[in-house]
């Protein structure tokens, strides 16, 4: 009887070891993919941040990823399905507007893993990553108000959706925290996904705000923001970048950037899948988690004074500690102070 139990135990050990080895082998041979947002992989902002994280993963592991840049909304669902059919996994969907596509395709291919950024899909094979953009925007709003000589700062958003209103609301809260009398002017580029990639329109909106006395503009508009930044250069004003650290684009003009670490979301998704530790569910990243921040480096250190930095760093600590409550526009579709 004892020998039978020992044999059974040994067999169970072999089966368990085999299962672990199989899972490890499957994880190690992942075939990752990314379906980018309509702004394109090289938008110097949101999409490019995701690509940066994926490129880091490839450099470290040698595992290459497939990437698709859709030119219209219909192609998004088609791309997810095509990748899933080919056995690629995990598949990252970049942007809130991929929610419906991921919901459908994830249900059709339950064995594939999906990560979606800026949207929530409740499914056992989907990982949703959200950010507290309002917290990071609060900080750059403070910097804008402190740097402004006119007492007027601007905001230019891409597509007019609650998520971008969340950026705008956080920015205005931060600006008024630093200077209660500051005038915050806002404009949205459009109501369709084309608003993410219209530098010409971004430049026009920026010039209009500059003509109205604004001397600092925060652009949360994807590729459209490049037009805002160029307008700032042309008019001798200041601009604030978004998503990626864009300070390097126009040194002396880029006051700072509201960094949203989508690169980390992409890198972690691929890394965890390879390690066999990838998990479905929703993650929300704010200042405390290192998901958002403001950028300070050699390109803007002459624009952000020591006093400005000290004040914004204190506000950052107070937000993390809960002493400053930043209102999230998306909770009630209203901006409160």
Secondary structure as the mmCIF struct_conf table of DSSP 4:
data_model
#
loop_
_struct_conf.conf_type_id
_struct_conf.id
_struct_conf.beg_label_comp_id
_struct_conf.beg_label_asym_id
_struct_conf.beg_label_seq_id
_struct_conf.end_label_comp_id
_struct_conf.end_label_asym_id
_struct_conf.end_label_seq_id
HELX_RH_AL_P HELX_RH_AL_P1 UNK A 2 UNK A 28
TURN_TY1_P TURN_TY1_P1 UNK A 29 UNK A 29
STRN STRN1 UNK A 31 UNK A 31
STRN STRN2 UNK A 33 UNK A 36
TURN_TY1_P TURN_TY1_P2 UNK A 38 UNK A 39
TURN_TY1_P TURN_TY1_P3 UNK A 41 UNK A 42
BEND BEND1 UNK A 43 UNK A 45
HELX_RH_AL_P HELX_RH_AL_P2 UNK A 46 UNK A 61
STRN STRN3 UNK A 66 UNK A 69
BEND BEND2 UNK A 71 UNK A 72
TURN_TY1_P TURN_TY1_P4 UNK A 73 UNK A 73
HELX_RH_AL_P HELX_RH_AL_P3 UNK A 74 UNK A 85
TURN_TY1_P TURN_TY1_P5 UNK A 86 UNK A 87
STRN STRN4 UNK A 89 UNK A 89
BEND BEND3 UNK A 90 UNK A 90
STRN STRN5 UNK A 91 UNK A 94
BEND BEND4 UNK A 95 UNK A 95
HELX_RH_3T_P HELX_RH_3T_P1 UNK A 96 UNK A 98
HELX_RH_AL_P HELX_RH_AL_P4 UNK A 99 UNK A 108
TURN_TY1_P TURN_TY1_P6 UNK A 110 UNK A 111
BEND BEND5 UNK A 112 UNK A 112
STRN STRN6 UNK A 114 UNK A 117
BEND BEND6 UNK A 118 UNK A 119
TURN_TY1_P TURN_TY1_P7 UNK A 124 UNK A 125
STRN STRN7 UNK A 126 UNK A 131
HELX_RH_AL_P HELX_RH_AL_P5 UNK A 133 UNK A 147
BEND BEND7 UNK A 149 UNK A 151
STRN STRN8 UNK A 152 UNK A 159
BEND BEND8 UNK A 161 UNK A 161
HELX_RH_AL_P HELX_RH_AL_P6 UNK A 162 UNK A 178
TURN_TY1_P TURN_TY1_P8 UNK A 180 UNK A 181
STRN STRN9 UNK A 183 UNK A 190
BEND BEND9 UNK A 191 UNK A 192
HELX_RH_3T_P HELX_RH_3T_P2 UNK A 193 UNK A 196
BEND BEND10 UNK A 197 UNK A 197
HELX_RH_AL_P HELX_RH_AL_P7 UNK A 199 UNK A 211
TURN_TY1_P TURN_TY1_P9 UNK A 212 UNK A 213
STRN STRN10 UNK A 216 UNK A 220
HELX_RH_3T_P HELX_RH_3T_P3 UNK A 222 UNK A 224
HELX_RH_AL_P HELX_RH_AL_P8 UNK A 225 UNK A 235
TURN_TY1_P TURN_TY1_P10 UNK A 236 UNK A 236
STRN STRN11 UNK A 238 UNK A 243
BEND BEND11 UNK A 244 UNK A 244
HELX_RH_3T_P HELX_RH_3T_P4 UNK A 247 UNK A 250
TURN_TY1_P TURN_TY1_P11 UNK A 251 UNK A 253
STRN STRN12 UNK A 254 UNK A 260
HELX_RH_AL_P HELX_RH_AL_P9 UNK A 262 UNK A 275
TURN_TY1_P TURN_TY1_P12 UNK A 276 UNK A 276
STRN STRN13 UNK A 281 UNK A 285
TURN_TY1_P TURN_TY1_P13 UNK A 287 UNK A 290
BEND BEND12 UNK A 291 UNK A 291
STRN STRN14 UNK A 292 UNK A 294
BEND BEND13 UNK A 297 UNK A 297
TURN_TY1_P TURN_TY1_P14 UNK A 298 UNK A 303
BEND BEND14 UNK A 304 UNK A 304
HELX_RH_AL_P HELX_RH_AL_P10 UNK A 306 UNK A 321
TURN_TY1_P TURN_TY1_P15 UNK A 322 UNK A 322
BEND BEND15 UNK A 323 UNK A 324
HELX_LH_PP_P HELX_LH_PP_P1 UNK A 325 UNK A 327
HELX_RH_3T_P HELX_RH_3T_P5 UNK A 329 UNK A 331
TURN_TY1_P TURN_TY1_P16 UNK A 332 UNK A 333
#
